[in-house]
Amino acid sequence: MQTYEQLRPNVEIQTVVTPKPLQHARSEQVAQFLESQCTHLYILDGECVPKDRTVQRLLDHDLPFVAAPHRANLNGRIVTMVMDRMIGQGNYRFHRPLTGLQGPDVLVGCAGMLIHRSVFEKVGPWFRCTYDERGMLIDTEDFDLCHRWHGVGGEVWVDCALVQKHVVERVI
C-alpha cells in the first residue's frame, strides 16, 4: 500500500472490514471515498495480487472506469472475468480478445476497478445485487454497477495486460 501512496501524493488507503454483505462493504467504501478529496477509488479485493504499477497504468489511461481483470474458477475452468454486455441483465458471454485495452461495452469484476468520483456521483445506489422474482441472483454488485454506468452513457474499459493473480480462483 505504501507503494501506491508513493506513486501519487493524493492516494488514500481505506480498508473496509465489516460482517455485513459485500455490497454493503463496497458502498461503505464509496461513502468514505466521497468524503475525501481524492479523485479516484481503486478497489482491490484482499485475495487479488495486482501486477507492478497497476494503479499507475490504469490512471495513465485517463478513463473514468477502467479495471485490471482477475481470473476465477468457473465450474472447474479458469477464466478471465471480462464479459461482453448483452441485452438484459444476467445475460453474458466471455469477451474476446483478452489483449490490451478492451471496451467500451464490457462488464468486469470489482476486484481491480479504478473509478473516478464522477461515476459514483452519477450512479447510485453504488453497489447492489439484483434478483429475479424467485429470489435468484441475476447480477452481482460489480456487474450491476457496470450495467448502470452503461445505462447513463458511461463506458467500462479493462486492461487485459494487467490480469491479476486471484489467490482463491473460485466463484462462490
C-alpha positions as CSV (number, residue, x, y, z in Angstrom):
1,M,0.0,0.0,0.0
2,Q,2.9,2.3,0.7
3,T,4.0,1.9,-3.0
4,Y,0.6,3.2,-4.1
5,E,1.0,6.2,-1.8
6,Q,4.4,7.0,-3.2
7,L,3.1,6.8,-6.8
8,R,0.6,9.7,-6.3
9,P,0.7,12.1,-3.4
10,N,-3.2,12.1,-3.4
11,V,-3.7,8.5,-2.6
12,E,-5.6,7.5,0.4
13,I,-5.7,3.8,1.6
14,Q,-9.0,2.7,3.1
15,T,-9.6,-0.7,4.5
16,V,-13.2,-1.8,5.0
17,V,-13.9,-4.7,7.3
18,T,-17.5,-5.5,8.1
19,P,-19.6,-8.5,8.8
20,K,-22.3,-7.1,6.5
21,P,-22.8,-8.3,2.9
22,L,-20.2,-7.4,0.2
23,Q,-22.4,-4.9,-1.5
24,H,-22.8,-3.0,1.8
25,A,-19.0,-3.0,2.4
26,R,-18.3,-1.7,-1.1
27,S,-21.0,1.0,-0.7
28,E,-19.5,2.0,2.7
29,Q,-16.1,2.3,1.0
30,V,-17.6,4.6,-1.7
31,A,-19.2,6.8,1.0
32,Q,-15.8,7.2,2.8
33,F,-14.2,7.9,-0.6
34,L,-16.7,10.6,-1.5
35,E,-15.9,12.4,1.8
36,S,-12.3,12.6,0.8
37,Q,-10.6,14.9,-1.7
38,C,-9.4,12.0,-3.8
39,T,-10.4,11.8,-7.5
40,H,-10.2,8.0,-8.0
41,L,-11.1,5.0,-6.0
42,Y,-9.2,1.8,-6.6
43,I,-11.0,-1.2,-5.3
44,L,-8.8,-4.2,-4.6
45,D,-10.0,-7.4,-3.1
46,G,-7.8,-9.0,-0.4
47,E,-7.3,-12.2,-2.4
48,C,-6.1,-10.4,-5.5
49,V,-2.5,-9.6,-6.3
50,P,-2.1,-6.8,-8.9
51,K,0.9,-6.6,-11.2
52,D,3.6,-4.0,-10.6
53,R,2.4,-0.4,-11.3
54,T,-1.2,-1.5,-12.0
55,V,-2.7,1.7,-10.4
56,Q,-0.4,4.0,-12.3
57,R,-1.0,2.2,-15.6
58,L,-4.8,2.4,-15.1
59,L,-4.5,6.1,-14.2
60,D,-2.5,6.6,-17.4
61,H,-5.5,5.5,-19.5
62,D,-7.3,8.6,-18.2
63,L,-10.7,6.9,-18.2
64,P,-13.4,7.3,-15.6
65,F,-14.0,3.5,-15.3
66,V,-11.2,1.1,-16.0
67,A,-10.1,-2.2,-14.4
68,A,-7.4,-4.8,-14.2
69,P,-9.3,-8.1,-14.5
70,H,-8.8,-11.2,-12.4
71,R,-9.2,-14.9,-13.0
72,A,-11.7,-17.2,-11.4
73,N,-12.6,-20.9,-11.4
74,L,-16.0,-21.3,-13.1
75,N,-17.1,-25.0,-13.0
76,G,-13.5,-26.3,-13.0
77,R,-12.4,-24.0,-15.8
78,I,-10.1,-21.0,-15.1
79,V,-11.5,-17.9,-16.9
80,T,-10.6,-14.2,-17.0
81,M,-13.6,-12.3,-15.7
82,V,-14.3,-9.9,-18.6
83,M,-17.7,-10.3,-20.2
84,D,-19.5,-8.7,-23.1
85,R,-22.6,-6.8,-22.2
86,M,-25.6,-8.4,-23.8
87,I,-29.2,-7.3,-23.9
88,G,-30.7,-7.7,-20.5
89,Q,-29.0,-8.3,-17.1
90,G,-27.7,-11.7,-16.3
91,N,-27.1,-12.5,-19.9
92,Y,-23.3,-12.7,-20.7
93,R,-20.6,-14.2,-22.9
94,F,-16.9,-14.1,-22.3
95,H,-15.2,-11.2,-24.0
96,R,-12.5,-11.8,-26.7
97,P,-9.8,-10.9,-27.3
98,L,-8.2,-10.6,-23.9
99,T,-5.3,-8.4,-25.1
100,G,-4.5,-4.8,-24.3
101,L,-7.2,-2.2,-23.5
102,Q,-10.7,-3.5,-24.2
103,G,-14.1,-1.8,-24.0
104,P,-16.2,0.3,-24.1
105,D,-19.1,-2.1,-23.6
106,V,-17.7,-4.8,-21.2
107,L,-18.6,-5.9,-17.7
108,V,-15.8,-6.6,-15.2
109,G,-15.4,-7.9,-11.7
110,C,-14.8,-5.4,-8.9
111,A,-11.5,-6.9,-7.7
112,G,-9.3,-4.3,-9.6
113,M,-11.5,-1.4,-10.6
114,L,-10.2,2.2,-10.8
115,I,-13.2,4.5,-10.8
116,H,-13.3,8.3,-11.0
117,R,-15.5,10.0,-8.4
118,S,-17.8,11.3,-11.2
119,V,-19.1,7.8,-11.8
120,F,-20.3,7.5,-8.2
121,E,-21.8,11.0,-8.3
122,K,-23.9,10.0,-11.4
123,V,-24.8,6.4,-10.4
124,G,-26.4,5.3,-7.2
125,P,-27.1,3.3,-5.2
126,W,-23.5,2.3,-5.8
127,F,-23.4,-1.5,-5.2
128,R,-26.4,-3.8,-5.1
129,C,-27.1,-7.3,-6.2
130,T,-30.2,-7.8,-8.4
131,Y,-32.5,-10.8,-8.1
132,D,-35.4,-12.3,-10.2
133,E,-38.9,-12.8,-8.9
134,R,-37.9,-16.1,-7.3
135,G,-35.1,-14.5,-5.4
136,M,-32.4,-16.0,-7.6
137,L,-29.3,-13.9,-8.2
138,I,-29.2,-12.2,-11.7
139,D,-26.3,-9.8,-11.2
140,T,-23.6,-9.4,-8.7
141,E,-22.9,-5.9,-7.2
142,D,-20.0,-5.3,-9.6
143,F,-21.8,-6.2,-12.8
144,D,-24.8,-4.3,-11.7
145,L,-22.6,-1.2,-11.3
146,C,-21.2,-1.7,-14.8
147,H,-24.8,-2.0,-16.2
148,R,-26.0,1.2,-14.5
149,W,-22.9,3.1,-15.6
150,H,-23.5,1.9,-19.2
151,G,-27.2,3.0,-18.7
152,V,-26.2,6.7,-18.2
153,G,-23.9,6.6,-21.3
154,G,-20.7,5.6,-19.5
155,E,-18.1,3.3,-20.8
156,V,-16.4,0.4,-19.0
157,W,-12.8,-0.5,-20.0
158,V,-10.5,-3.2,-19.0
159,D,-6.7,-3.5,-19.4
160,C,-6.1,-7.2,-20.2
161,A,-2.3,-6.7,-20.0
162,L,-2.9,-6.3,-16.2
163,V,-4.6,-9.6,-15.3
164,Q,-4.2,-10.0,-11.6
165,K,-3.4,-13.2,-9.7
166,H,-6.5,-14.3,-7.8
167,V,-5.4,-16.4,-4.9
168,V,-8.8,-18.1,-4.4
169,E,-9.6,-18.5,-8.2
170,R,-13.1,-19.8,-7.5
171,V,-16.6,-18.4,-7.8
172,I,-18.5,-18.5,-4.5
